[in-house]
Amino acid sequence: MALPTFGKTRLTALVGVLSFGLTSLFAVLLPEVLGALIPATFILGFFVLIPLIWVLGDQFPLVASGNEADTAVSRSTTAEHPVAALRERYATGEIDEAEFERKLDRLLATEDLDERFDRVESDGSASGASGAGRKREFELE
């Protein structure tokens, strides 16, 4: 099982929150028993792990390399723009031209329907008799 990877800033924030949280938890719950762990947890998190993350960078085990971080950003961008994702799949050779054209036509038809549906909702919020008529008209198109 592979370890999860994070960007440097996200991992730094995660270590900071965990260090502060554990330090606070140890100080509140059992200060007599866990007294030695209170400063050790704080020092380990803020003065050892966070500087190691920034000094070692991509060599730190939990830090994602530049390519992996870019891939995560491009995945979120392509999820928002399915036509761009389809173009990227065609460009990399995952799908052929016929499949690209078929999927592009389907995406464009779906986007057109979404825009029409949004326009109908913004015009009159589809309430009452006129809203029902618009809804039927929309379904027939």
N, C-alpha and C positions, 0 to 999 in steps of 0.2 A: 504494500500500500504506500503510495507516494505521499510525501508531505505537502500540505497546501502551500501555495506561494502568494505573496502579497507585494504590492508596491512599497518602496522605502517609506514613504510618508504614512501610508496606512499601517504598516507594521510598527513604525515608531509610535503612532497614536495608540495602537493596540497594546504595546508593551507599557506605555505610560499609564493608560487607564488601568490595566491589570496590576501594575506595581502599586499605584496609589490605592486601588481598591483592596488589594490584599493587605497592604500596610494598615489601612484603616480597619479592616476586618480583624486583623490580629490585635490591634490596639484596643478595640472595643470588646471583643469576645472574651479573650483570656489573657489579659496583660501580664499576669503573674507567670503563667505557664509558658506563653509564647513571647516573653519579653525580649529574648535574644533575636527572634525572627523579625521583630518590627524594624529595627534599623537595617538589618541584613537584606530584607526584601526591598526596602526603598533604595538602598545603595546598589544592589544588584540590578534593579530595573533601570534607574535613572543614570547611574554613573558607570555601569558596565555594559549592559545590553544595548541601550540606545546609541552610545558612541560606537560600539562594534557594528551596529547596523549601518551607520553612516560611513565608517572607515572602510569596512569590507565591501559594502555595496552588493554587487551581484554574486560575490563569493559567499555571502552569508546564506546559510541553508534555506531560510524562509523567504528570501527576497527574490522576486521574479526578475528574470533577465529582461533587458530592454525589449527584445522581440516578443516575449510573452505578454508584457504589459501593453505593447502596441496591439497585439492580437486581441486582447480583452477589450480595448477601446474600439477597435474596428468591428468586433462582434456586436457591441452595443449600438454602434452607428448603423450597421447593416440591418440589425433587427428593427430599427426605426424606419429604414428606407428599404423595403423589399425589392424595389426595382434595381437599386444599387447592388444589393446582394446577388440578384439574378445576373446582372452584368458581370460581377466578379466571378461567379461560378462559370459563366460562359468563357470569360477571358482565361481562366485557369485550365479550361478543358474538361471540367467535370460533366458538362452537358453539351450536346451537339446543337447545331443551329436550329433544327426543327423543334427540338424540345424547348430551346430558348424562346423561339417565336410563339409557341403554344402557351408557355407559362407567362410570357410577357403580355399576350392578349388577355389572358385570364386575369392577371394582376391589374391591368389598365381598366378592364370592365368592372372589376370589383371596386377599384378606387373611384370610378365614375359613379357607381351606385352609392358608395359611402358619401360622396359629396352631395348627391341629390338628396339622400336621407337627411343629412345635416341641414341642408337648405330648407327642407320641409319642416323640420323641427324648429328651426330658428324663425320661420315665418309665422307660425301660429301655434306652436307647441302641440299640434295634433289633438286638439280637444274639441268636443262637440261634434255636430253633424258635419261641419265643413272640414274638420280634421279627419273624420272617418272617410269622407270623399277623397281627400288628398291621399290618405293612406292607400285606398283602393286604387287610385290613379297611379300611385307610385309602384304598387305591386304589379299592375298590368304592363308597365313599361318594361 
